[in-house]
């Protein structure tokens, strides 16, 4: 039942934050304030519902070190997307015509922060984390990644390939990052860095959600396999390639740190606890 309660609680916060951000998306300054508020709200709701349903503190959103972890995550996400765009620029498929909109980029800080926090809490904090306890890290990563990719089929200009690309480069990669660090602040940072680089700096489409006016005034054209077409660079094979690379790195870190949960670990723990309880009964 804890999964149900946690999922419903964060979904409610997700809905409130999402509807509010959509209502003010034409005002950049309001988007900044509302987006950051929505991000704080869903983290607060997640910490609260975990404390109520699991009788413990939500250590993956502990305040200590939060700024540092978000910062490092942002650098990773930004660097990953910058690598994609560098390849497209070098191939002549992305052209910069000049400076874009600073104010537009400011609004996108809030919008992307809200989106990153809400999606990470829902998909990694609740779905991946709880499912992992039952079926292990690898199957939970696969399942939550597929669900994350399929959810993007609801976006504008969505394609099946785009959903597959999102599942691999983001769904799998972010779940692996959570497994390696057991920290939502870092995955929120990675998610935000990727999204803000795309929309707020390079001014390209994010997950088929339409054009963005960021810091650069630029145009992109070329083979759909490389540029992602109408879905945006997240549908590019470059994005998938870098996503796979980071997924493998994070899984290696998770294995090295002993954070991989094997399939059947929960059942084995219950059996061991039952055996221990029986062994300690008075005769």
Secondary structure as UniProt FT lines:
FT   HELIX           2..23
FT   TURN            24..26
FT   HELIX           28..54
FT   HELIX           59..61
FT   TURN            64..65
FT   HELIX           66..90
FT   TURN            91..92
FT   STRAND          94..99
FT   HELIX           102..120
FT   HELIX           121..128
FT   HELIX           129..135
FT   HELIX           137..151
FT   HELIX           152..154
FT   TURN            156..157
FT   HELIX           160..166
FT   HELIX           167..172
FT   HELIX           173..181
FT   HELIX           184..196
FT   HELIX           197..201
FT   TURN            207..208
FT   STRAND          216..220
FT   HELIX           224..227
FT   HELIX           229..231
FT   HELIX           233..235
FT   HELIX           237..256
FT   TURN            257..258
FT   TURN            263..264
FT   HELIX           265..279
//
